[in-house]
């Protein structure tokens, strides 16, 4: 939680914003798990996200699924 908060920007975007961006995408959990372990740059601005390669693939997948669970439920028409 040093770089991300649930509802407010810190160094990186709020986790809820990440969840909203990727909500409903079938490969979102795998994509985010890869970003957690490999890092990234440019998707959310100029500050790069460092790789967290000490996080296991299984833990990264769990973290990604938790982040995605933060998206607000879709409104029904």
MMTF fields as JSON, N, C-alpha, C and O atoms, coordinates in Angstrom:
{
  "mmtfVersion": "1.0.0",
  "mmtfProducer": "UNKNOWN",
  "numBonds": 307,
  "numAtoms": 308,
  "numGroups": 77,
  "numChains": 1,
  "numModels": 1,
  "chainsPerModel": [1],
  "groupsPerChain": [77],
  "chainIdList": ["A"],
  "bondAtomList": [4, 2, 8, 6, 12, 10, 16, 14, 20, 18, 24, 22, 28, 26, 32, 30, 36, 34, 40, 38, 44, 42, 48, 46, 52, 50, 56, 54, 60, 58, 64, 62, 68, 66, 72, 70, 76, 74, 80, 78, 84, 82, 88, 86, 92, 90, 96, 94, 100, 98, 104, 102, 108, 106, 112, 110, 116, 114, 120, 118, 124, 122, 128, 126, 132, 130, 136, 134, 140, 138, 144, 142, 148, 146, 152, 150, 156, 154, 160, 158, 164, 162, 168, 166, 172, 170, 176, 174, 180, 178, 184, 182, 188, 186, 192, 190, 196, 194, 200, 198, 204, 202, 208, 206, 212, 210, 216, 214, 220, 218, 224, 222, 228, 226, 232, 230, 236, 234, 240, 238, 244, 242, 248, 246, 252, 250, 256, 254, 260, 258, 264, 262, 268, 266, 272, 270, 276, 274, 280, 278, 284, 282, 288, 286, 292, 290, 296, 294, 300, 298, 304, 302],
  "bondOrderList": [1, 1, 1, 1, 1, 1, 1, 1, 1, 1, 1, 1, 1, 1, 1, 1, 1, 1, 1, 1, 1, 1, 1, 1, 1, 1, 1, 1, 1, 1, 1, 1, 1, 1, 1, 1, 1, 1, 1, 1, 1, 1, 1, 1, 1, 1, 1, 1, 1, 1, 1, 1, 1, 1, 1, 1, 1, 1, 1, 1, 1, 1, 1, 1, 1, 1, 1, 1, 1, 1, 1, 1, 1, 1, 1, 1],
  "groupList": [{"groupName": "UNK", "atomNameList": ["N", "CA", "C", "O"], "elementList": ["N", "C", "C", "O"], "formalChargeList": [0, 0, 0, 0], "bondAtomList": [1, 0, 2, 1, 3, 2], "bondOrderList": [1, 1, 2], "singleLetterCode": "X", "chemCompType": "L-PEPTIDE LINKING"}],
  "groupTypeList": [0, 0, 0, 0, 0, 0, 0, 0, 0, 0, 0, 0, 0, 0, 0, 0, 0, 0, 0, 0, 0, 0, 0, 0, 0, 0, 0, 0, 0, 0, 0, 0, 0, 0, 0, 0, 0, 0, 0, 0, 0, 0, 0, 0, 0, 0, 0, 0, 0, 0, 0, 0, 0, 0, 0, 0, 0, 0, 0, 0, 0, 0, 0, 0, 0, 0, 0, 0, 0, 0, 0, 0, 0, 0, 0, 0, 0],
  "groupIdList": [1, 2, 3, 4, 5, 6, 7, 8, 9, 10, 11, 12, 13, 14, 15, 16, 17, 18, 19, 20, 21, 22, 23, 24, 25, 26, 27, 28, 29, 30, 31, 32, 33, 34, 35, 36, 37, 38, 39, 40, 41, 42, 43, 44, 45, 46, 47, 48, 49, 50, 51, 52, 53, 54, 55, 56, 57, 58, 59, 60, 61, 62, 63, 64, 65, 66, 67, 68, 69, 70, 71, 72, 73, 74, 75, 76, 77],
  "secStructList": [7, 7, 1, 7, 7, 1, 1, 1, 7, 1, 1, 1, 7, 7, 2, 2, 2, 2, 2, 2, 2, 2, 6, 6, 7, 6, 6, 2, 2, 2, 2, 2, 2, 2, 2, 2, 2, 2, 7, 5, 7, 1, 1, 1, 1, 1, 1, 7, 5, 7, 7, 7, 6, 6, 1, 7, 2, 2, 2, 2, 2, 2, 2, 2, 2, 2, 2, 2, 6, 6, 1, 7, 7, 7, 7, 7, 7],
  "xCoordList": [0.821, 0.0, 0.864, 0.357, 2.152, 3.03, 2.789, 2.988, 2.367, 2.186, 0.735, 0.407, -0.139, -1.553, -2.427, -2.125, -3.488, -4.542, -5.819, -5.885, -6.802, -8.035, -8.784, -9.171, -8.993, -9.852, -9.154, -9.801, -7.864, -7.194, -5.845, -5.209, -5.426, -4.141, -3.016, -3.069, -2.029, -0.814, 0.307, 0.396, 1.142, 2.122, 1.452, 1.566, 0.749, 0.01, -1.469, -1.9, -2.244, -3.686, -4.392, -3.885, -5.576, -6.366, -6.727, -7.025, -6.703, -7.019, -8.441, -8.703, -9.353, -10.722, -10.751, -11.541, -9.916, -9.84, -9.298, -9.758, -8.326, -7.794, -8.914, -9.099, -9.652, -10.759, -11.792, -12.28, -12.134, -13.128, -12.633, -13.408, -11.362, -10.813, -10.881, -11.165, -10.622, -10.523, -11.75, -11.761, -12.776, -13.985, -14.598, -14.706, -14.993, -15.688, -14.801, -15.304, -13.498, -12.584, -12.163, -11.693, -12.331, -12.131, -10.702, -10.509, -9.722, -8.328, -7.733, -6.516, -8.584, -8.102, -7.272, -6.236, -7.703, -6.966, -5.568, -4.593, -5.467, -4.151, -3.282, -2.087, -3.87, -3.134, -2.591, -1.417, -3.453, -3.029, -2.017, -1.08, -2.196, -1.222, 0.15, 1.165, 0.18, 1.445, 2.036, 3.244, 1.201, 1.682, 2.236, 3.23, 1.609, 2.104, 3.518, 4.415, 3.713, 5.012, 6.056, 7.242, 5.634, 6.585, 6.755, 7.732, 5.816, 5.859, 5.28, 4.774, 5.362, 4.83, 5.103, 5.588, 4.78, 4.939, 4.029, 3.782, 3.529, 2.755, 1.259, 0.541, 0.749, -0.692, -1.445, -2.621, -0.767, -1.407, -0.627, -0.832, 0.25, 1.04, 2.524, 2.942, 3.301, 4.753, 5.485, 6.595, 4.887, 5.586, 5.493, 4.389, 6.623, 6.579, 6.24, 6.514, 5.642, 5.384, 6.51, 6.698, 7.259, 8.357, 7.834, 6.751, 8.613, 8.269, 8.257, 9.083, 7.321, 7.21, 7.426, 6.563, 8.593, 8.843, 9.024, 9.133, 9.057, 9.086, 7.697, 7.569, 6.665, 5.297, 5.102, 5.39, 4.622, 4.417, 3.314, 2.492, 3.3, 2.253, 0.878, -0.064, 0.759, -0.518, -0.954, -2.118, -0.04, -0.379, -0.73, -1.65, -0.005, -0.304, -1.703, -2.425, -2.092, -3.432, -4.481, -5.509, -4.234, -5.167, -5.294, -6.398, -4.164, -4.19, -4.975, -5.782, -4.738, -5.428, -6.938, -7.721, -7.342, -8.771, -9.381, -10.521, -8.621, -9.116, -9.278, -10.289, -8.283, -8.383, -9.626, -10.387, -9.839, -11.007, -12.316, -13.327, -12.316, -13.527, -13.925, -15.042, -13.05, -13.339, -14.19, -14.67, -14.377, -15.19, -16.633, -17.146, -17.288, -18.686, -19.543, -19.227, -20.619, -21.488, -22.108, -22.414, -22.284, -22.913, -24.391, -25.067, -24.877, -26.303, -27.109, -26.712, -28.23, -29.091, -30.045, -30.614, -30.231, -31.166, -32.602, -33.48],
  "yCoordList": [-1.199, 0.0, 1.263, 2.367, 1.1, 2.263, 3.098, 4.312, 2.469, 3.189, 3.342, 4.257, 2.479, 2.509, 2.521, 1.856, 3.266, 3.253, 2.763, 2.738, 2.386, 1.889, 3.013, 2.854, 4.144, 5.194, 6.507, 7.439, 6.599, 7.868, 7.619, 6.587, 8.582, 8.486, 8.69, 9.572, 7.874, 8.055, 8.266, 9.347, 7.308, 7.363, 6.849, 7.444, 5.725, 5.126, 5.429, 6.061, 4.977, 5.259, 4.518, 3.519, 5.019, 4.294, 2.905, 2.754, 1.916, 0.553, 0.449, -0.348, 1.244, 1.229, 1.71, 1.201, 2.671, 3.135, 2.045, 1.891, 1.298, 0.169, -0.842, -1.331, -1.147, -2.099, -1.631, -2.428, -0.349, 0.184, 0.105, -0.214, 0.389, 0.363, -1.037, -1.189, -2.051, -3.414, -4.279, -5.457, -3.723, -4.481, -5.088, -4.436, -6.347, -7.014, -7.565, -8.192, -7.351, -7.872, -9.284, -9.5, -10.225, -11.631, -11.968, -12.874, -11.282, -11.587, -10.591, -10.54, -9.806, -8.738, -9.259, -8.677, -10.338, -10.845, -11.297, -11.001, -12.004, -12.46, -11.267, -11.248, -10.278, -9.081, -8.333, -7.963, -8.115, -7.377, -8.172, -7.596, -9.48, -10.305, -10.173, -10.088, -10.158, -9.972, -8.598, -8.475, -7.564, -6.209, -6.12, -5.433, -6.8, -6.794, -7.364, -6.78, -8.498, -9.174, -8.532, -8.534, -7.981, -7.459, -5.947, -5.417, -5.252, -3.797, -3.25, -3.999, -1.965, -1.347, 0.136, 0.714, 0.738, 2.19, 2.705, 2.034, 3.916, 4.616, 4.422, 5.241, 3.389, 3.144, 4.143, 4.417, 4.69, 5.596, 6.889, 7.607, 7.19, 8.412, 8.115, 7.028, 9.086, 9.015, 8.168, 7.703, 7.96, 7.229, 5.727, 5.185, 5.049, 3.606, 2.816, 3.251, 1.652, 0.737, -0.281, -1.009, -0.345, -1.308, -2.738, -2.995, -3.647, -5.063, -5.549, -5.145, -6.407, -7.025, -8.527, -9.34, -8.876, -10.269, -11.187, -12.402, -10.633, -11.462, -12.019, -12.916, -11.484, -11.967, -13.192, -13.139, -14.277, -15.492, -15.276, -14.371, -16.103, -16.011, -16.195, -15.482, -17.143, -17.402, -16.19, -15.792, -15.607, -14.427, -13.24, -12.483, -13.071, -11.97, -12.134, -11.148, -13.35, -13.614, -13.298, -12.698, -13.694, -13.383, -11.876, -11.359, -11.175, -9.716, -9.075, -8.172, -9.54, -8.995, -9.216, -8.312, -10.391, -10.676, -9.798, -9.351, -9.554, -8.67, -7.249, -6.597, -6.772, -5.426, -5.338, -4.376, -6.316, -6.301, -6.332, -5.823, -6.919, -6.977, -5.606, -5.442, -4.631, -3.281, -2.454, -1.38, -2.949, -2.213, -2.159, -3.143, -1.011, -0.928, -1.849, -2.068, -2.386, -3.253, -2.466, -1.281, -3.155, -2.516, -2.284, -3.138, -1.1, -0.8, -1.599, -1.73, -2.125, -2.871, -1.918, -1.043, -2.077, -1.171, -1.367, -0.68],
  "zCoordList": [0.0, 0.0, 0.0, 0.201, -0.222, -0.271, -1.526, -1.507, -2.604, -3.872, -4.277, -5.033, -3.801, -4.175, -2.933, -1.942, -2.993, -1.979, -2.671, -3.9, -1.913, -2.52, -3.232, -4.389, -2.56, -3.107, -3.442, -3.919, -3.208, -3.507, -4.164, -3.948, -4.967, -5.646, -4.645, -3.788, -4.774, -3.978, -4.98, -5.562, -5.201, -6.286, -7.554, -8.626, -7.403, -8.511, -8.38, -7.416, -9.352, -9.343, -8.212, -7.702, -7.822, -6.834, -7.365, -8.55, -6.514, -6.949, -7.494, -8.395, -6.959, -7.481, -8.93, -9.725, -9.287, -10.673, -11.593, -12.724, -11.101, -11.874, -12.105, -13.219, -11.056, -11.162, -12.17, -12.971, -12.143, -13.072, -14.513, -15.415, -14.738, -16.098, -16.704, -17.892, -15.896, -16.414, -16.133, -16.489, -15.505, -15.172, -16.431, -17.469, -16.309, -17.399, -18.496, -19.429, -18.415, -19.427, -19.018, -17.901, -19.915, -19.577, -19.151, -18.34, -19.662, -19.328, -18.33, -18.155, -17.682, -16.802, -15.637, -15.317, -14.999, -13.832, -14.243, -13.552, -15.352, -15.827, -16.223, -15.93, -16.883, -17.297, -16.076, -16.036, -15.089, -13.897, -13.079, -12.527, -12.998, -12.286, -12.937, -12.246, -14.256, -14.97, -14.69, -14.491, -14.673, -14.375, -12.956, -12.719, -12.029, -10.647, -10.615, -10.005, -11.268, -11.229, -12.141, -11.811, -13.283, -14.28, -14.239, -14.768, -13.617, -13.612, -14.917, -15.752, -15.067, -16.277, -16.291, -15.318, -17.422, -17.532, -18.615, -19.617, -18.399, -19.407, -19.377, -19.952, -18.742, -18.745, -17.867, -18.106, -16.85, -15.901, -15.727, -14.748, -16.645, -16.532, -16.597, -16.998, -16.202, -16.38, -15.342, -15.603, -14.18, -13.122, -13.391, -13.456, -13.547, -13.808, -12.546, -11.428, -12.752, -11.644, -11.626, -12.601, -10.542, -10.485, -10.41, -9.883, -10.94, -10.892, -9.451, -8.633, -9.165, -7.845, -8.038, -7.708, -8.579, -8.94, -7.731, -7.894, -6.542, -5.335, -5.001, -4.169, -5.651, -5.453, -6.346, -7.542, -5.782, -6.57, -7.61, -7.469, -8.641, -9.664, -9.031, -9.376, -8.11, -7.445, -6.616, -6.671, -5.859, -5.055, -5.94, -5.629, -7.042, -7.966, -8.553, -8.704, -8.883, -9.415, -8.354, -8.666, -7.1, -6.014, -5.811, -5.641, -5.83, -5.683, -6.831, -6.608, -8.047, -9.218, -9.091, -9.381, -8.668, -8.502, -7.41, -7.533, -6.345, -5.294, -5.82, -5.56, -6.556, -7.131, -8.012, -7.907, -8.869, -9.754, -8.978, -9.46, -7.786, -6.989, -6.46, -5.97, -6.547, -6.055, -7.018, -6.656, -8.238, -9.216, -8.723, -8.189, -8.9, -8.479, -9.348, -10.517, -8.787, -9.588, -10.73, -10.603, -11.847, -13.012, -12.709, -12.134, -13.112, -12.951, -13.965, -15.123, -13.528, -14.435, -15.109, -14.458, -16.425, -17.142, -16.756, -17.277]
}
